[in-house]
Amino acid sequence: MRFDIFCHVVDNYGDVGVCWRLVKRLAQTHFTSSDHFTSPDKDHFRLFCDYPELVEKVAGDDGLREILSLGVELLPWNSADQSITEDIYPDIVIETFSCELPAVYSGKLKSFSKALIINLEYLSAETWTISAHGLPSPPSQSDDLLRYFYYPGFTPESGGLLQGKLPSTDENNTFIPRSLDQIWRKLRPSSEAKRVSIFTYGGEKLTQLLNQMLRSNQPLDLLVCGENALKTCQVWLEEEFSEPVSRNFLQLIPMPFIPQDDFDWLLHACDLNFVRGEDSFVRAQWAGKPFVWDIYPQEDDAHHIKLDAFLGMYLQNALPSGKKAAYAAMHWEEFADWWQALHPMTQHAVMWRQELMKSQIKGDLAIRLRDFILEKLKKG
């Protein structure tokens, strides 16, 4: 079975992170036979991206080698037009985040293929996505292509969450990824300072957070990830920094770009994580640690609706102390007011991770998508 997956970069690493993780999971999830355990060389995947160099960066050398062995091709977006012939055409086309297929490619699909087209949407906890999940988009014109909408989600009725390999939860595990080995040597002992990863969009909210952390006199090692957060920290420090810099009880550590799997490990190893795009947002939850979501602002403050929908689900079964603190943290209220409740926030994060595990009883997003595809193909 042949798959073409399209990734148009909007939010830089966020879109690429989701698409890379998706194609990796799909390549590990065999489709060809009904028992799903056939040789992977019978399935072929092409990932078309307008910034393939970002995909390579996110994957890392080991990740690229692994995925190539599973029959995945990474191709530039503009090569899609020449990728379909009378002999080579896809069975499944996945448009991620409502990206529009290249016009020539789309025309060739109409001529050579009866491909099943799936529009993989953004993750949301809003209830309307459940009713929209799996619905077709009937063609408005006779020659338009039929599409199905696929909505990821947190419940068994949704399209599920991408899972894949999770870092070990064994506290005695001494493994440290190679890309983080030197960084970890610069941290204070965990008994002396809490470890906080900061991967945000930067700007005024982060500046205010740094000021609040400074006033709190809490010993914190801040692992600063991504260009936006690093630039804001440099402005706040009033100096560029390529090595750890201390201010009062704070130590700010500039992070190099690390592969996706190593970033997953980082989230698991920290006491608190500030995250932003969909991929890091989901991985922070799989890490089972407290997190703050720097949700991307949208017009008409639509992002507040999305945040509140998630918090309504995330905090539904939280104990009062953890619920109040997590709500305050997610709304970027005064750091000192919620930091003291880190322990109940951590307990809740572990409980939420267990709830997510149970919600994936039908499989993660890749498994559910596989079953959705096989069902549609069976019906013809």
N, C-alpha and C positions, 0 to 999 in steps of 0.2 A: 504494500500500500504506500502511496506517495503523498507526502504532506508538504504544502508550502505555507510558511508562517511569515507574516509581514509585521515589521516593527518600525514605526515612524517615531523618531525621538522628539519628545516634547519637553519632558522633565529630566533630560540628561540621564543620570544613572538609574533613576526610578523606573522608567519605561524599559530600558535595556535590562535592568536587573530582573524584572518580572518575565520578560520575553526569553531571556537566557535560561532562567530557572524552568520556565514552561517547556521549552524545547528539550531541555535535559531530562525532565520528568517524563515527557511523552516518549522520548527515545528509550527510556528504561521501562516503558509500559507497552508491551507488545500487542499489536492490533490484528495481525494477519489471521490468526486462528481463533476459533471461539473459546478455546481453553486459555488463550492469552499467554502461552508459554512457548511460543515458537521462536526460532532463531531470529535475532534482531536484524539480520542481513536481509530479511524479506520486507522490512519497513525502511523507508527512506525519507529523510527530512531535509528541507531547505529553508534556512532562515534568511530572509531578505531584510536588510537594515540600511538606513541612509547614513549611519555612522558605524560601520562594522568594526572600526578600530576601538570603539567603546566596548563592544561586545567582547573583543579579545582581551581588553584591559580588565573587565569584570570577571571573565572566566579564569584568567591566569594560564600559565603554560600547562600546568597539570590538568586543569579543567578542559582546555582545548584538546589535549591528547585523548582524554577520556571520552569526550563527546564525539570526536571524529571516529573513534573506534566503534561507536554505536550507529554510524551511518548518517551523520549530520553534516550538511554543507553550510558554511557561512558565506553569504554572497551579498555584494552591494545592491542596493535598491534598484539602481538603473540597469542592472543586468536581467531584471525580471522579464522585460519585454521579449528578450531572445530565449527565454528559458522554456517556452512551450512550443512543441512541434507536434506533428501528427502522430509521432511515436512516443514522445515524452510529455506527459501532462499529469497534473495532480488529481488525486482522488478527493483530497480534503484541502481546503484553503481556510486559514485562520487569519482574520483581520484583528489585530490587537488594538484595543482602545479606540475603536471606530475609525481607524485609519482607512483612507480611500485607496483602493487598488490602482496601480498604474493603468492608464487608459488602454494602451496597446495590449497589455497583459489581460485585462478584463475582456477585451474584444476577442482575444484568442481563446479564452475560456469558453465563450459562447460558441465558438466554432468547433473546438476539438474535444471539449470535456463537459461532462455533466457532474462537475465537482460539487461536493457538499461544502457550502460556504458558511462559516461560523464567525460571528462577530463577538469576540471575547471582550466584555465590558469591564469598566473599573469596578473595584470592590466597594461595596457599600452595605451598611447594616440597615438601611432604610427598608421598610416592610414592602414597599411597592415592587422592589426588585424580585421578590419571590414570585409574585404573580406574573411578572414579565419574563422570568427565566424560562428559556427553551422555546419561546414563541417565535414563529416565523415572521419575516417582513415580506409580505406579498409584493411582487414586482409591480411598480406603477405603470410600466409599459410592457408590451408583449416580449420585448427582447431583453428586459432587465433580468438580473440574476437573483434567485431566491436566497435569502440569508436567514440564519437562525441566531437569536440573541442568547448569549450564554453569560449568566451573571454569577461571579464568585460570591461566596457568602459564608456566614458563620453557623448556619443551621443545616440539619440533614436535608431540608427541602430545597436548599440553594445549590449552586454549582461547586461549593466547597472551597477549600484553601489549598494553595500549593504547600506541600510539606517537604518531602524528600528527607535526606539524611539530617538528623538533629545532633548537635554537639552532646557529648556525654554529660550526664548529670551527676556522675560519680565525683564527689569532692576530693577523693584521693587520686584522681587522674592528674598526672603531672605533665601531660602533653601540652606543648605550646607550639602553635604554627610557626614555621620558619620565618615568615614575613613579620612576625611580632616578637621574635625572640629578643632582639636588641631593645625594643620598646619596653618589654616587660622587666628588663634589668634596671630601668630607670624609675620604676614605680616604688613607692614606699611600701613597706609590709602592709598587708591587708588589715592587720590589727591596729595600724597607726593612721591609715587614711582610706576613706571610701573611694571607690573607682567609678567614675561617671563618664560615659561616652557622650559626645555632643556632635550629632549629625543633623544640623538644622539648616534652614534657609538664611540664617544670620539676621542682621538688621537690628532694629531697636529692641525687639523682645529679648534677643540674646544679650545685648548690652545691659539691659535692666537686670537680667538674670545674673550676669557676672558681678554687677554691683551688689546685688542682694547676697550672693554667695560670699563675697568679700566681707560684707558686714556681719555675716553669721558666725565668722571665726571657726567654721567647720574645716577640719583637714580633709581636703578633697584633691584627688588626682584627676584632672580633666583631660580626657583623650579627645582632642579636637579633630574631627574628620570632615573632609570636603572643603572645597574652595570657599564657599560662602561663609561657613562658620570660621574658617581660618582668617579670612579677611576682616571679619568683625572683631575677632580676638586681637588681631594686630593693631587695629585702630584703638581698641580699648587699652591695650598695653602701651600704645604710642611707640611701638617698635616692631620691626619684623623679627620673627623668631623661627629658627630651624632646629633649635634644641629646647629642652624644657626650661620654662621661665617661672619663677616663684613670685607670688604676691601674697604677703601675709601667710595664711595657712593654705593658700591655693597653689597648686603646681599645674601649669598649663603645658600640655605635651602635644606638639604638632604631629599628626599622624600621616604617614605616607599612604598612598593608595594601596589597598590590599585586595586580593581576590575575594570573590563573593563568599566562598566557604570559610575563609579566615575571618571575614566580617561577622558571619554567623557566630563563630567562636567568641569573638570580642564581645558581642552582645550578651552572650551567656556568662562571660567572665566578669562583667561589670556589675556593680550594685544598683545602678540606675542608668537608663538609656534615654537619650533624647533622639528621636527619629523623625523622619519626614515623609518621603514618598511611600508608595504602596508596598514595595518589597521590604524595606527596612521596618515599616509599620507591622507587617505580618511576622517577620522574623523576630522582632522584639517580643511578640506574644509567645512564639514558640520557645523563646529563651527562658520564659518563666521568671522574668525579673520586672520590677516596676519600670514604667516607661512614660514619657511625655511625648505626645504626637504633635509635631509642628505641622499641622494640616495646611495644605496649600490654599491660600486665600482665593476665593472665587467672587464673581460679580454678584451684587445684591446680597452679599454675606451668605451665599448658599452653603458655604463650607461649615457654617455653624449648625445647620440642619443635619449635615452628615456627621459632624462630631457628636452632637447630642444623641443621634440615633445609635451611634456606637456606644457611647457612655451608658445609655439606657440598658443596653444588653450587657456590656462589660461589668457594670457595677450592680446589676440586678440582685445578685446573691452575696454582695460584699458586706462584711461587718461594718457597723457605723463608723468606727475610727478610720478604717482603711478607705471606706467609701468617700468620706468627707475629704480626706487628704488627697486621694487620687483625683477627685473632681477639681479641687483647687489647683493641683499641679497641671492638669490638662487645660485649665484656663489661665495658666501662667500667673497665678496669684503669688503673693509674697513667699519667697523660698522658705524662710524660717518658720512660716505658719504651717507648712505641711511636711517639711523635712523630718521633724521629730517623729512622724508616724511612718517612717520608712519600713519598720519591721512589719506592721500590719499590711502595708502596701505590698511587701514582698510575699507575705502569706497569701494574699489574694491573687497575686500574679501566678503563683504556683497552682492555686486552685483553678484559676481561669485556664491555664494550660491543660489541666486535666479535663476540664469541661470541653475544650476544643478537641482533645483527643477523642472524647466520646461522640462529639458532633460529626466526626469524620468516620463514623462506623461504616458508611457506604464507600469509604475510600476518600483520598484527597482529590483535589481538583483534576489532576491528570487521570486518575482512575474513573471518576465520574464522567469526565469528558470522553474518555474512551468508550464507556458504556452508552453514552448519549449518541456518539457517532455510529457505533455498531447497530444501535436500535434504528436510527434514521436510515442507514444503508439497507438494513433488513426489510424495512417497509418500502424501500425503493422511492 
